[in-house]
Amino acid sequence: MTTPATPGTAPALPAQRGPWQRLPASAGRLRRTARWWPAALVAVPTAVLFALGYRRRWICDDGLIYLRPVRQIVAGNGPVFNVGERAESSTGTLWQWLLALVTWVTGADPAFLAVGSGLLLSTAGFACALYATCRLHRGGRLLLPAGVLVLTAVPPVWSYMTSGLESGLGTCWTGLSWWLLTRVRRGQRARAAYGAAFVFGLGPLVRPDLTVVTVCFLAAQWWVLRPPARGCVRAIAAAGALPLAYEVFRAGYYGVLVPLPGIAKEAGASAWARGAGYVQETLGPYWLWPALLVLAGVTGLLARGVRRQRRAGEPGRVSLAVLLAPCVAGLLLACYVMRVGGDYMHARMILPALLLVLLPVLVVPASRVTAAASGLLLVWLCAAVSPLRQPFDVRSTPMSFNVRSSDVASLGDHNPVRTAAWVENWPALPEARGMLAEAVDAPRPTLLYFDGERRLHATPMRADAPYHVVMVGRHLGVTGAAAPLDTYVNDAWGLASPVGAHLALERWSWPGHEKFLRNHWIFAEWAVQEPPEADLLRAGTSREDVAAARAALECGRLAELRESVRAPLTAERFWRNLTGALERTAFRFPRSPAAAERELCGK
């Protein structure tokens, strides 16, 4: 049946549209906008974050801690902090080896490479995350910025894009894992599923506490794919092969199951109240609570929409498991940070959890509600970056302190990105470097130690010591950077000291800095049999304490611990380290030399 033409108009030909069928000009513009708008949502925030991270580029003392093992690896001494002692001072395993690789290939300053690599990896991670979220919510609908506005408003996010720590690699791994998770579909090729599982499984090697993210992402992948039992086994094998292999190496080589900072900082201990204060010191100063509440409401709205689609039997692009997996992982990670008491570095430990909970709502599909939420977040962003919000206090707080501001002020350099910037400008180091040079040239072995006023002194060291110079390091990163590789740097906080890390924990200082190795232990291990009285007085110890500490070092499990890291690494030694790793990881001994002697030597 032919439809009559409207009076005054020509009939439409079969291949033509009538005037009443043409799309409005506004709809055409929307289509054109739909092509470039998602790309802009990825490119513009990524460029802004790159610029902010570049402006605050730096390397901190903890970042320098990674560089001494990197230099040892490149020099052929193995992944150790001190030659002749197998201690794993690097928390981020992959970051350590990545830096070693790029340093070996380029021959450049590893500090500069750490800053540059961190910035590039962070930027790539944010780009991957934004692209993945755009892909998750696309489907002909306009997308609006939401959670990404929070990232651009929080200064610690910009600071830890570099810093020399594993944060940049963690951001990149998180973004890449999120992108892979959003691609999971039923009927996906097995090879792609196993490849994604392999990437998810790298979490423990990026940083041990990211294991919770690995588990959540693998669980979401399983929920979507519902593979048979054989497929589950293969996916778990793909995820766990490399971390398990490295764990066997770690147990046999280092003799413990976790990196030494995990023991020194007591990563399994509980300090919920202090941890809650740490989280508040991150969220409060940057006015994050209102923004997070708005985004929580948006996440709930999206999850409700997905459930409604599923109940109606409508095919949906978004899986509820995929949508909620990073939120669950982020909340669990935040709970872990609270449980262990946070960290002394302001905001650092909570940033990975913040990124995870923002992933599903970095951008959101447009609706009246999400448009209102996006508008509120834009207003919040303007207020959060305006002079209305006071900057975080540089001075120490009960829970943490602003490390970047403190380092920049101490060094007199807004962007300290090279090793020389630290070695030449750290206030306490010029005198120490002079004493270190004298000790290196001295005819007999020398121990350099600090007194109660943090002044450095020299005392004779026992003639049979395996090192010519032993230097106590209170700031481990810069001390390790200044000291030659064949000098033994005795870490006062246990991050690179097997003896110090296994001290019993006593809550008295900032998180992670509560196992201070006092001078009686250092003198017992390195000083001559009868140290000069003047040195004992300056060191704040006594002959009785030094004698008791020396006896404890040679007794029982403490003696076996020292043997596990200093004895030649034969096949037998590797096996003994491997089989005793669990017991050795749990071993602690009293701080008091007399109590340690009684417990270890049975006196």
N, C-alpha and C positions, 0 to 999 in steps of 0.2 A: 504494500500500500504506500502511495507516494504522499508525502507531507506537503500540503500547499505552501507556496511561498508567502511570506508576510507581504502585504501590500506595500509597494514602494521599494522593495528590495529585489535583487536578482536571485534566482534559485542557486543554491550551492552545488557545485560540481562534485562528483563522488570523491575526488582527491583533494577537495578544498574544505576549509572550515567556514561555516557561516559566521557572520559578525557576532552572533550571540554565543558562539562556541569558542571564541578566542579567549586565551588566558588574559586576565588583567595585567597591566604593566607592572603593578606591584608584585604579582605572583612571579613574573619573570625575573624581577630584581631579587626576589627571595631565592629563586633557584640559583642565580649567579652568586649570591651571597653564600649560599650553602656550599658552594665549591671551595671558596677561599677562606671562609670563616673558621672551620676546624683547623686549617693550617696555621692561621693567625693565632688561635688559642694555644697552639703548641709553640710556635716560634717566638711570639712576643714575650710571654712569661719566661721562657727559657733564656732569651737574650737578656732580659732584665736581671734574672738571677745570676747569669754569668757576669754581668757588669758589676753587680753588688759583691759577688764573691771575689772578683778580681781586685776591686777597690780595697777589700779587707784581707788580701792575701798575706799569709804569714806562716811561720812554723814555730810551734811551741816546744818547750823543754821535753814534754812527753813524746812529741813527734821526733825529736832528736834521738830518743831511746831506740827507735827502730833503726837508726842509721849505723850504729856501731856493729850490730850483727850483719847488716848489709855489707859494710866494709870488710868484716871478717870473712864473709862468704866469698866476696870478690877476691880477697887475698888468699883464698884457699884454706882457711882455718876452720871452715864449717859454720853452721848456724848457731853460733855461740856469742855471748857478750864478752867473755874473757878467754883468751887462748888457754887450753888445758883444763877448762871446766865447762861441762855441758849443762848450761842453764838457758832456758827458753824465756827470754825477757819480752818477746813480742807477742801481744795478745792476738793480733790479726795475722794469721799464718800466711794467707794468700798475699796480703799487702807486703809483708816482708820479702817474699820471694819475687813478687812483681817488681819491687824496687831494686832488688839484687839483679834482676834480669836487665832492666833498663839502664842501671848503672854500669853493668858489665858491657853492654852494647855501646853505650855512648861515652863512657868514661867521664861524664860530667859530675858536678857536685850533687850527691844524692839528696841533699836538702832541697836544692832548687828543683830537682826532678820530682821529689815528693809533693812540693807545692803545686807544680804544674800538672802533674798526673792527677792529684786530688781535684783540682779545679775542672779539668776535662772530664773526669769520671763522674763528678757530681752533676755537671751540666748534661752529660749523656743520660744519666739516671733520671733527672727531672724531665728531659725530653721524652724518654721512653714511657715514663709514668703518665705524662699528659696525653701522649698519643694513644696509649692503651685505654685510658678512661674515655677519650673521645670515641674510640672504636667501640667501647662497651655500650655507650649510650646513643650511638648514632642510629639512624633508621628514618631518615627524612625529617627529623625534628631539629629545630634550632638548639644549639648548645650555649650555655651561659657559664661564665667563670664563677667559681665558688671557692673551694678549698685552696686553689692556687693563690688566691689573694692572701691567705694566711701565711703561706711560705714567703711571700714577698714582703711581709710586714714584720718578721721576727729576726732581729740582727744576729742571734746565734746561728740561725740557718746559714746566713751568709759567711760567718766566720769559719764554721766547720766544713765549708766546701773545700777549704785547704787545711791548714793547721799541721800538716805532716802526719796526721793520724789516719786510721783506716776508714774514717767517716765517708770520704769520697767514694771509696770502693764499695762501702755498704750501701750508699745511695744508689750507685750504679747497679749493684746486684738486686736491690729491692725493685727498682724501676724495670729492669729486664725481667725479673721473675713475675712481676705484675703483668707485663705485656704478654708473656708466655701463658699465664693463667687465663687471661681474657680470650686467648685463642683456642682454649680447650673446648672441643665440641664432640658430641657422640659421633662415632664413626671416624674419628680422627685416626690417621695412620699411626701405627704402633711406633715407628721410628721417631716421629715427632713427639709423641707422648713420652717416650723414654728420654729424648733429648731434653724436654722440659723438666722431667724428674731429675735428671743429672744436674741441671742448673739450680733447681730448688735445693738439692742436696749440698751445694757449696756453702750454705749458710754458716755451719759451724766453723768452716775454715776462714770465712770472712771475719767472723767474731763469734765466740762460743755461745753467747746469749741469743744469737739469731737462730739457734736451733729451733726455738719455738715457732718462728716464722716458717722454717722448712716444714715442720710437722703440719701446720695449718694449711699451707699451700698444697702439700701432698694429699692431705685429707680432702680438700676441695676438688682436686683433680680426680681423685678416686670417685667422689660422689657424682661428678658429672659423667665420667666415662663408664663407671660400673664394670670394670674389666673382670674377666674370669680369674680364678686363683693363680693360674700360671702368669697372667699379665701383671697381677699384683706383685708377685715375687720378682718379676723382671724389673718393674718400676722401682721397687724398694732397692734392688741390687744396683740399678743405675744411680739412684740417689745416694746410696751409702757406700759405694765402692771406694771412691777417693777419700772421703773423710775417715772411713774405717782403716784404709791402708795407712793414712798418715797417723792415725791414732796408734797403730801398732809400732810405727817408726818412733813416735813420740815416747811411748812407754819404754821401748828398748833403748833409745838413745839418751833421753833425759831422765828416765827412771820414774816418771810421774805421769798422771793421766791428763793433766790440764797445764796450760802455760803457767809459768811461775807467778805472774801477777794475780792469777786466779786464786792461788794459795795465799799469797801475801795479803790480798784484799779480802780474803775469806768470802769468796763468791757464793758459798752455801750458807752463810750466817744470816741471821734475821735482825733487822733494826727498823721495824715498820714505821715508828713515829718519826724517826729521822728521815726515812725515805719519803714519807708524806710531805714533810717540810721541804725536801729537795724539789719535789714535783711542784709544790706551791710556789717556790722561788723561781720556777721556770714559767709557769702559767700566769701567775699574778702580775709581775712587772710589765708584761707585754699585753695585758688585757685579753688574754686568750679565752677565758671562761665564756664570755658572751658569744664569741665566734664559734667555739666548739659546741655550745648548746644549739645554736642555729643549725650547724652542720649535722648534729646528731638528729635533729628533727627532719632534715632533708633526707638523711640516710634511712630513717624509719619510713618516710613517705615512699622512697624508691623501693624499699623491701616490701612494703605493703602492696605496691603496684605489681611487683613481680609475683607475689603470692596470689593476687587476684587473677592475673593472667593464667597462672598454672591451674587454679581451681576451675576457671572457665574453659579449660582445655585449649586455650589459644597458644599458638607457637610463639614463644618469646625469645628474644636475643640474649637476655641476661639470665644467668643462673643465680639463684639465691645464694648457693654455696660460694660461688665466685665473688659475688657482691659483698658478702659478709666476711669472707676469709681474712682479708687484711685488717678489718676492724677488730675481729677476735684476736688476731695475732698482735695487733698494736696494744690492745687492752691487757693481754697476758704479759707482754713485754714491759709495759708500764708497771704492772703489779710486781714483776720480778725486780725492777729497779727500786721500787718502794721497799720490797722485802729486804734487799741487801743494804739499804740505807743510803741510796743515791751515790753521788760521786763528789769529789772536791772541785771539779771543773763545772762551772755554772752552765746548766742546761744541756751539757753534752750528751749525757746518757738517756735523756728523755726524747731527744730529737728523732731517733729512728722510730719510736712508737708514735710520735706525732705524725710523721710522714705516712706511716701505715694506715692510721685511722682516716687520713685525708684522701687516700688513693681513690676510693670509689666516688668521691664527690669533688675531685679537683675541678671538674666541669660537670654540669648537670643538664638534663634535657629541659627545655623551656616549658613552663606552665605558669599559671598565675602565682602559685605558691612559690615555686623556685625563682621566679623573677623577683618576687618580693624579698626572698632570702638573699639573692645575689645583690639586690639594691642595699639591703641592710649591711651586708659584708663590705660593700664598697664604701659606705659611710664609715663603718668601723675601721677600714683600712686608712682612710684619710685622717681619722682621729688618732690611730695608733702610730702613724709616722709623723704626726704634727708635733709642735712644741708642747701640746697639752700633756703628752705622756713624758714623764721624766725618764732620763736614761737610767739603766740599772747601775746601782752604786758600785763604783770600782772597789771600794773597801771590802774587806772580808766580811762575810755574814756567818751566822751560826752553822750553815749547811755547806756553803760553797763560796767561791769568789770568781770574779771575772778575770780569767787567766789572760785573755788577749790584751785587755786594757793594762793589766799589770805588767805583762811582758813588754808591750810597746813603750810604756813609761820607763821601765828599767833600762831598756836598750837604747832609748832615744831614737827609734826608727819605727815609722808607721807601718812599714812593710818589710819586716825581717824575713828574708826568704833564702838566705844562704848560711852555710855553717859559719863562715867568717863573721857574719853579723852578730852571732852569739859569742863566739870565742873571743872576739876582739872587744866587745862592748858590755858583756855581762859584768856588773859592778864588782863582784867578788872574785873574778877570775884573773885579773892582771897579776896580783900577788901570788895566787896559786900557780899560775903558769911559770912564774919565776922560780918558785920553790920546786916545781915539778922538773924544770930543766936542770936545776942543781942536783936533784936526786938522781936523775938519769945519768948525769956525768960523775956522780960520786963513786968512789972505789968500792964501797960496800953497800949491801941492800938497805933500802930506806923505807920506812913506813910513814906516810903522811896522814895525820888524823886531825880532827877538830876538837877544840875545847868547848866548854859550856857557853862561851861567847861567840861561837862559830868562827873562831880564828884558827888558821891552819898551822900545825906544828910538825916537826920531823923528829923521829926517834929511830934508833938502830933496829934493824930487822934481823931475825935469826939467819945465820949463814947458810943453812940448808933449804931456805925457801926457794920454791921453783920460779920466783919472779925477782927481778932486780928492784922494782918499785911497786909498792902497793899504796893506792891512794883512796881514801874514803870519799864517796860521792854523796853529798846531800841533794844536789840537783843532778840527777843521774845523766840526763841527756847531754847537757853542756859539758859535764865532766868527762863523759865518754867521748865526746867530740874532740876535746882538747888533749886527752891522754893518748899516747902512742898505743897501737894495737897490742904490743907485748907487755904493756903495763896492766896490772890487775887493778880494776876499779871495784872497790868493795862498797856495794850499794848499802846505804844506811837504812833504806826503807824496805828492803827485801824483794824488790821487783826483779833483781838480777842476782840475788844472793840466796843460794839454797839453804844456808844456815838461817839467815834472817827471815826468810819466807815461812819457815816452819816454827817460828816462835808462837807461843800461845797468845791469842788475841785478848787485848784489853782495850775497852772503849775509852779513849781519852783525847783523840784529835780528829782531824778531818777524815772523812771516809777514804779508805785506802792508804792512810798514812798513820797507822796505829801500831805498826811493828817496827819500832825503832831499834836498830842493832847498836847497843851501847858499847862504849869503848872497852869494857872488860872482856867482851867476846872478841873484839878485834885484836886487842893486845894478846889474848890467849892464843890466837891462831897465828899471828904474824910477828909479834915483838920478840926480842931476845928473852932468854930464860929469866933474867933479873933486870927488868926495865929500870931506867933511872928514876929515882924518887920524884924528881921534878916533873917528869913526864906523867907519872901516875897521878900526881896532884892536878896537873893541867887537864888530864883526861877524865878527872872526876871518878877515879876508881882506886882500888887498893890491891896490894899483893895477894891478899886472901881471896878476893873476888876473881882476880886473874888466874890464880892457881886452881880454884874450883871450876872456872869456865874451861881451863885447859884440860882438866880431868874429864869433864863432861863431854868435851869434843872427841875424846878417845874412847868413849864407852857406848856400848849397846847400839840402839837404833840410830843415834846421831852419828856415830862413827860409820855405820853402814851407809847412811845417807850421803856422807861426804865421799865415801868410797865409790858409790854408784855414779857420781858425776865426775870424779877425778881419776879413777882407775882407767888404764888403757881399754879401749872399746874392742874387746875380743868377742868372738861368738858366744863364749860362756858368759861374759859380762852382759852382753845384750840380752841373753835369755834370763839371767837373774834379775836384770832391771825390769824386763817385761813381766815376769811372774810376780814380782814384788811391788809393782807399780801402785796397785790399789792401796795396800797397807802403807806404803811410803807417802802417798798423797794425803792420807788421813793423819799422818804422824805430826804431833805437836809436842814441844817441850817447854818447860817453864822459863820465864824471862830471868829469874834470879839464878845466878850461878850455883849457889849453895843448894837450892831446891832442885835444879837440874842435875847436879852431881848425885844427890840422894836418889832421885828417881831413875836415872840412867845407869848409875854405877852401883846401886844397891847399898849406899852408905848412909 
